[in-house]
Amino acid sequence: MSGMAKEKATITVDRAKVEQVRSLTGASSVSEAIDIALAEVIRLDRLRHDVAAYRAMPSTDVDVAVAMVTPSWSTLADDTDWDALYADDAG
């Protein structure tokens, strides 16, 4: 959600909770701490919806079997220099 427009707001907060969020996240300001906390609430809500959807239609035996397949890593053993190919992606 980064890049979204932000709006200045006056709010009343529990300073102890804000300081705890700042301590846990390394947020440098109250605004950043609140932004992180709000993003986490949104993420948890999405996770809750995902869990509810899974419970409504759990994995079939076929789904589980496919998930348990372990690829043969030897098929990936070639002379490709992956570090050279993706050097620009290394951050």
Sequence and secondary structure as in RCSB ss.txt:
>XXXX:A:sequence
MSGMAKEKATITVDRAKVEQVRSLTGASSVSEAIDIALAEVIRLDRLRHDVAAYRAMPSTDVDVAVAMVTPSWST
LADDTDWDALYADDAG
>XXXX:A:secstr
 TT           HHHHHHHHHHH  SSHHHHHHHHHHHHHHHHHHHHHHHHHHHS   HHHHHHHH    GGG
G SS  HHHHTGGG  
